[in-house]
Amino acid sequence: MNFIPADESRFFIWFFDRYTRWSLKRRFKQLWIKQEYHPEPDSRTVYFLNHNLWWDGLIPLYLNESLFHQQARALMEDKQMQQYTFFSKIGAFSINLENPKASIQSLRYAVKSLERENSCLFIYPEGTITPASDSAPDFKGGLAWLYTKTENIDYVPIHIYAHFLRSSKPELYLSIGESVDHDKSMSRNELTSLFEADIQRLNERTRLVAGFSDEGFEPQF
């Protein structure tokens, strides 16, 4: 499949921001957010997230329009982009996970996107939706590749979790961690393991309180 670049439209971003807010309120009993990272006006950021829910595709838009207010783009599997072409209008661009050469093309486009002032990138390093688990995620190597090719950029883990502990209607938790700092001289496999561990730490912390004390999380609805 041919590469699909981002083609942002302020109208589409405005429309889908409102659609996303309405959809989240309709689908979830509550949305909880814990935010440890707050971008500065001149920050450039890569947010990396676990990928367990269909809703993951709309979460970056919600977070950026509500909290981050950066020039946001996101990597999206090309098969999904072909099916949901409107995502390019809200900043998504495609990546072919089955073709290493094409994947590098998309990652280079990501690096170029991050040269913009106050820019950010959302990436799901698992590549596709995977079953939720209490164990560490299994990331592909793209995030580590980006990390070694960029400078002066914050890398921030975001963990997504949902439960039915208090209702037949699920509650959604978004835990935004602090910026991480790993040694770029390490191998990509070693860096990938560290990024997996960053998400796993948020996973463990969230599961301890979600549906119980909810300590550190703020309700959004």
ZAZA-861562 format. One line per 4 residues: number of its first residue (from 1); for each residue x, y, z of N, C-alpha, C. Coordinates in pm, whole numbers, plus 50000, padded with zeros to 5 digits. Layout:
N
NUM) X:Y:Z:X:Y:Z:X:Y:Z | ... $
! end
This chain:
221
1) 50083:49881:50000:50000:50000:50000:50087:50125:50000 | 50040:50230:49934:50114:50355:49929:50108:50429:50063 | 50214:50503:50092:50220:50582:50214:50113:50690:50212 | 50045:50706:50325:49941:50808:50339:49990:50913:50438 $
5) 50021:51035:50392:50071:51139:50483:49958:51203:50563 | 49995:51274:50668:49898:51354:50742:49853:51471:50655 | 49727:51506:50665:49671:51616:50587:49570:51689:50675 | 49622:51756:50778:49537:51813:50882:49436:51914:50829 $
9) 49318:51908:50889:49212:52004:50861:49158:52054:50995 | 49162:52185:51017:49112:52238:51144:48965:52203:51164 | 48888:52199:51055:48747:52164:51069:48733:52020:51117 | 48807:51927:51055:48798:51787:51096:48844:51770:51241 $
13) 48951:51838:51280:48998:51829:51418:48891:51882:51514 | 48831:51996:51480:48724:52052:51563:48606:51955:51572 | 48565:51901:51457:48449:51812:51455:48475:51684:51534 | 48589:51619:51509:48616:51490:51575:48653:51508:51721 $
17) 48701:51624:51759:48721:51651:51901:48587:51647:51973 | 48488:51711:51917:48356:51711:51979:48290:51574:51970 | 48308:51505:51859:48255:51369:51846:48319:51276:51948 | 48449:51289:51966:48521:51203:52061:48472:51228:52203 $
21) 48456:51354:52241:48408:51385:52376:48270:51326:52399 | 48182:51341:52301:48047:51286:52312:48052:51134:52321 | 48135:51071:52239:48143:50925:52235:48197:50869:52366 | 48300:50933:52420:48358:50885:52546:48257:50895:52660 $
25) 48184:51005:52666:48083:51020:52771:47971:50918:52755 | 47939:50885:52632:47832:50789:52605:47876:50646:52636 | 48001:50615:52609:48049:50477:52619:48101:50442:52758 | 48160:50540:52828:48224:50512:52956:48152:50583:53071 $
29) 48145:50514:53184:48085:50574:53303:48166:50693:53350 | 48298:50681:53342:48387:50790:53383:48520:50777:53311 | 48581:50891:53285:48718:50897:53234:48804:50960:53342 | 48911:50888:53379:49004:50934:53481:49140:50961:53418 $
33) 49202:51072:53457:49335:51106:53404:49430:51140:53519 | 49549:51084:53512:49660:51122:53599:49769:51179:53510 | 49808:51303:53534:49902:51372:53445:50027:51415:53521 | 50138:51351:53490:50267:51387:53550:50353:51471:53455 $
37) 50323:51466:53326:50398:51543:53227:50313:51657:53175 | 50370:51778:53176:50302:51897:53125:50395:51964:53025 | 50366:51957:52895:50457:52015:52796:50466:52167:52809 | 50587:52219:52788:50607:52363:52782:50568:52412:52642 $
41) 50550:52544:52624:50512:52596:52492:50611:52560:52381 | 50738:52539:52417:50837:52505:52316:50875:52357:52318 | 50798:52276:52390:50830:52132:52398:50800:52061:52267 | 50878:51959:52241:50848:51864:52135:50848:51726:52201 $
45) 50744:51647:52170:50718:51529:52253:50678:51409:52169 | 50727:51292:52209:50677:51165:52158:50604:51096:52273 | 50475:51071:52254:50396:50997:52352:50382:50853:52303 | 50423:50757:52386:50408:50617:52347:50309:50548:52441 $
49) 50218:50470:52381:50102:50417:52452:50087:50267:52428 | 50028:50197:52526:49986:50059:52502:49862:50058:52414 | 49836:49945:52349:49730:49939:52246:49641:49818:52270 | 49536:49838:52352:49447:49728:52389:49301:49751:52356 $
53) 49264:49874:52317:49123:49908:52297:49099:49967:52159 | 48978:49944:52107:48938:50008:51982:48944:50160:51997 | 48916:50209:52116:48910:50353:52141:49046:50421:52133 | 49152:50345:52130:49286:50403:52131:49308:50504:52019 $
57) 49242:50484:51906:49261:50572:51792:49213:50714:51815 | 49117:50732:51907:49062:50865:51934:49123:50930:52058 | 49189:50851:52141:49245:50904:52265:49350:51013:52241 | 49442:50999:52144:49539:51108:52121:49473:51242:52092 $
61) 49367:51241:52012:49298:51366:51980:49241:51428:52107 | 49177:51345:52189:49120:51397:52314:49228:51457:52403 | 49338:51384:52422:49444:51431:52510:49507:51560:52458 | 49530:51567:52328:49597:51686:52276:49507:51808:52280 $
65) 49380:51791:52245:49289:51905:52246:49254:51949:52388 | 49256:51855:52483:49217:51887:52621:49334:51931:52708 | 49453:51868:52687:49562:51888:52781:49691:51943:52719 | 49733:51888:52608:49868:51916:52558:49876:52038:52467 $
69) 49780:52054:52378:49773:52170:52287:49900:52186:52205 | 49945:52075:52146:50062:52076:52059:50020:52050:51915 | 50115:52061:51823:50089:52024:51684:50104:51872:51675 | 49993:51803:51680:49995:51658:51700:49983:51579:51570 $
73) 50061:51472:51563:50046:51371:51459:50055:51233:51523 | 50012:51132:51448:50012:50996:51503:50039:50894:51394 | 50111:50791:51431:50133:50677:51341:50014:50583:51348 | 49972:50533:51231:49857:50442:51225:49884:50335:51120 $
77) 49851:50212:51152:49873:50102:51059:49803:50131:50926 | 49872:50105:50815:49818:50142:50684:49685:50075:50653 | 49665:49952:50701:49537:49884:50676:49422:49960:50740 | 49445:50013:50861:49343:50091:50928:49323:50226:50859 $
81) 49432:50286:50811:49421:50413:50740:49341:50399:50612 | 49359:50288:50543:49282:50263:50421:49133:50253:50453 | 49101:50195:50569:48962:50177:50607:48901:50305:50663 | 48980:50380:50738:48931:50503:50801:49016:50621:50751 $
85) 48992:50662:50629:49077:50763:50564:49071:50899:50633 | 48962:50927:50705:48948:51057:50770:49056:51081:50877 | 49121:50974:50924:49222:50993:51028:49337:51081:50980 | 49363:51083:50849:49470:51171:50799:49435:51317:50824 $
89) 49306:51349:50827:49261:51487:50848:49279:51533:50992 | 49299:51439:51084:49323:51478:51223:49468:51450:51264 | 49555:51428:51164:49697:51422:51190:49763:51285:51185 | 49689:51182:51147:49749:51048:51138:49818:51029:51004 $
93) 49923:50948:51004:49987:50905:50880:50019:50756:50892 | 50034:50693:50777:50036:50546:50775:50175:50488:50797 | 50175:50363:50844:50298:50284:50851:50265:50141:50811 | 50346:50087:50722:50329:49949:50675:50416:49859:50762 $
97) 50354:49786:50853:50428:49704:50948:50484:49578:50886 | 50439:49545:50765:50484:49422:50700:50601:49445:50606 | 50637:49571:50585:50744:49606:50492:50846:49695:50563 | 50962:49641:50603:51060:49719:50678:51103:49847:50609 $
101) 51122:49843:50477:51164:49962:50404:51057:50070:50411 | 50931:50030:50394:50821:50126:50402:50806:50179:50545 | 50831:50094:50644:50823:50138:50783:50924:50248:50812 | 51045:50232:50760:51149:50334:50780:51108:50465:50715 $
105) 51043:50458:50598:50994:50579:50533:50898:50654:50625 | 50808:50581:50690:50712:50644:50781:50782:50702:50903 | 50881:50631:50955:50953:50680:51072:51034:50805:51039 | 51089:50812:50918:51160:50933:50876:51063:51051:50864 $
109) 50944:51023:50816:50840:51126:50810:50806:51173:50952 | 50804:51080:51047:50779:51116:51186:50888:51208:51239 | 51014:51176:51210:51125:51261:51253:51110:51402:51196 | 51074:51410:51069:51054:51540:51003:50939:51617:51069 $
113) 50833:51546:51103:50718:51610:51168:50757:51671:51301 | 50849:51606:51371:50891:51654:51502:50982:51776:51496 | 51021:51816:51377:51100:51939:51362:51013:52063:51375 | 50882:52047:51366:50792:52161:51378:50791:52214:51521 $
117) 50768:52342:51537:50762:52402:51671:50645:52345:51749 | 50668:52315:51878:50563:52266:51968:50490:52145:51909 | 50565:52055:51849:50505:51938:51785:50503:51818:51879 | 50417:51722:51848:50417:51597:51922:50376:51483:51829 $
121) 50410:51363:51872:50379:51242:51797:50326:51138:51893 | 50216:51074:51855:50161:50962:51931:50193:50833:51857 | 50247:50735:51930:50284:50609:51869:50242:50493:51959 | 50185:50390:51897:50150:50265:51966:50253:50161:51925 $
125) 50358:50140:52003:50470:50056:51958:50436:49908:51941 | 50322:49863:51995:50282:49725:51971:50237:49704:51826 | 50199:49813:51760:50165:49806:51618:50019:49777:51591 | 49963:49680:51659:49823:49643:51642:49760:49624:51780 $
129) 49627:49619:51783:49557:49596:51909:49591:49458:51963 | 49628:49453:52091:49662:49327:52156:49576:49312:52282 | 49553:49189:52328:49472:49170:52449:49536:49238:52570 | 49452:49297:52654:49501:49359:52776:49563:49253:52867 $
133) 49668:49292:52938:49740:49196:53022:49804:49270:53138 | 49833:49196:53246:49906:49257:53357:50056:49241:53342 | 50100:49186:53229:50243:49171:53201:50289:49283:53107 | 50419:49293:53088:50476:49399:53005:50432:49383:52859 $
137) 50414:49494:52786:50377:49485:52644:50494:49436:52560 | 50465:49402:52437:50566:49354:52343:50577:49457:52230 | 50675:49547:52240:50690:49656:52144:50772:49613:52023 | 50736:49669:51909:50822:49659:51791:50935:49762:51804 $
141) 51027:49761:51711:51148:49842:51726:51139:49986:51682 | 51024:50029:51629:51015:50165:51574:51039:50275:51675 | 50989:50258:51797:51006:50362:51899:51154:50380:51933 | 51226:50270:51949:51369:50279:51978:51444:50343:51861 $
145) 51404:50313:51738:51466:50375:51620:51447:50526:51626 | 51324:50570:51654:51297:50714:51665:51384:50778:51773 | 51395:50710:51885:51468:50765:51999:51614:50791:51964 | 51672:50702:51886:51813:50719:51850:51833:50821:51738 $
149) 51726:50862:51672:51737:50955:51559:51693:51097:51593 | 51654:51121:51717:51602:51252:51754:51679:51309:51873 | 51678:51442:51883:51744:51512:51993:51649:51616:52051 | 51665:51643:52181:51588:51748:52249:51438:51726:52237 $
153) 51398:51602:52249:51257:51565:52243:51223:51484:52368 | 51110:51515:52430:51063:51440:52547:50993:51312:52502 | 51025:51203:52567:50957:51075:52541:50875:51039:52665 | 50744:51030:52646:50651:51022:52759:50560:50899:52745 $
157) 50559:50810:52846:50469:50695:52840:50328:50732:52883 | 50230:50673:52816:50089:50688:52855:50028:50549:52861 | 49970:50515:52975:49907:50384:52989:49755:50399:52987 | 49690:50312:52909:49545:50311:52893:49489:50187:52961 $
161) 49388:50204:53044:49332:50090:53119:49182:50111:53135 | 49106:50004:53126:48961:50010:53147:48918:49895:53237 | 48815:49919:53318:48764:49811:53405:48613:49823:53422 | 48553:49714:53472:48409:49706:53498:48384:49680:53648 $
165) 48475:49721:53734:48466:49683:53875:48345:49741:53946 | 48299:49858:53904:48193:49926:53978:48062:49937:53902 | 48062:49891:53777:47942:49910:53696:47949:49821:53573 | 47832:49799:53510:47831:49727:53383:47884:49816:53271 $
169) 47898:49945:53299:47955:50040:53205:48101:50063:53245 | 48196:50050:53152:48337:50057:53190:48382:50198:53229 | 48490:50202:53307:48558:50326:53339:48695:50323:53272 | 48736:50437:53217:48859:50447:53140:48963:50529:53216 $
173) 49086:50477:53221:49195:50543:53293:49310:50573:53198 | 49357:50698:53200:49472:50739:53121:49578:50792:53217 | 49689:50720:53225:49798:50759:53314:49913:50813:53231 | 49939:50943:53244:50044:51011:53168:50167:51022:53258 $
177) 50271:50948:53226:50389:50946:53310:50481:51064:53287 | 50593:51063:53355:50695:51165:53337:50781:51132:53215 | 50848:51233:53162:50941:51211:53051:51053:51117:53096 | 51088:51022:53009:51192:50925:53043:51323:50963:52975 $
181) 51432:50919:53033:51566:50951:52981:51649:50823:52981 | 51667:50764:52863:51743:50641:52851:51872:50667:52773 | 51970:50585:52795:52102:50597:52733:52093:50561:52584 | 52116:50658:52498:52102:50634:52354:52213:50548:52296 $
185) 52316:50523:52374:52421:50434:52325:52383:50287:52335 | 52272:50259:52402:52226:50121:52415:52172:50070:52282 | 52164:49939:52269:52109:49880:52147:51959:49907:52140 | 51902:49893:52021:51758:49916:52005:51678:49812:52082 $
189) 51727:49690:52089:51657:49588:52168:51655:49626:52316 | 51767:49677:52365:51774:49719:52505:51683:49838:52530 | 51682:49933:52439:51594:50049:52453:51448:50008:52449 | 51415:49916:52359:51277:49868:52349:51233:49806:52481 $
193) 51319:49728:52543:51287:49667:52673:51263:49774:52780 | 51341:49882:52776:51322:49989:52873:51189:50061:52851 | 51153:50085:52725:51025:50150:52697:50908:50060:52739 | 50921:49931:52718:50819:49837:52764:50804:49845:52916 $
197) 50917:49854:52985:50914:49863:53131:50851:49994:53179 | 50871:50102:53104:50809:50230:53139:50657:50218:53139 | 50603:50154:53037:50459:50134:53031:50413:50038:53139 | 50489:49933:53163:50451:49834:53263:50444:49895:53403 $
201) 50534:49987:53435:50528:50054:53566:50398:50131:53583 | 50358:50202:53478:50230:50274:53484:50114:50176:53495 | 50123:50065:53424:50020:49961:53430:50002:49913:53574 | 50112:49880:53639:50106:49828:53776:50050:49932:53873 $
205) 50095:50056:53859:50048:50162:53949:49899:50189:53930 | 49855:50188:53804:49714:50214:53775:49627:50104:53831 | 49663:49979:53810:49582:49866:53856:49570:49861:54009 | 49666:49918:54080:49660:49918:54226:49547:50007:54279 $
209) 49514:50114:54207:49418:50212:54259:49290:50222:54177 | 49293:50181:54050:49177:50198:53962:49059:50116:54012 | 48948:50183:54033:48829:50116:54083:48824:50103:54233 | 48930:50147:54301:48937:50141:54447:48950:50283:54502 $
213) 49070:50329:54530:49087:50465:54580:49095:50568:54468 | 49136:50525:54348:49158:50614:54233:49259:50724:54265 | 49349:50698:54358:49446:50797:54403:49530:50851:54288 | 49538:50983:54279:49618:51049:54177:49544:51078:54048 $
217) 49428:51016:54029:49350:51035:53907:49239:51137:53930 | 49212:51217:53827:49106:51317:53832:48995:51280:53735 | 48868:51286:53781:48756:51257:53690:48740:51368:53588 | 48699:51332:53467:48687:51428:53357:48543:51460:53320 $
221) 48449:51377:53362:48308:51400:53327:48233:51461:53446 $
! end
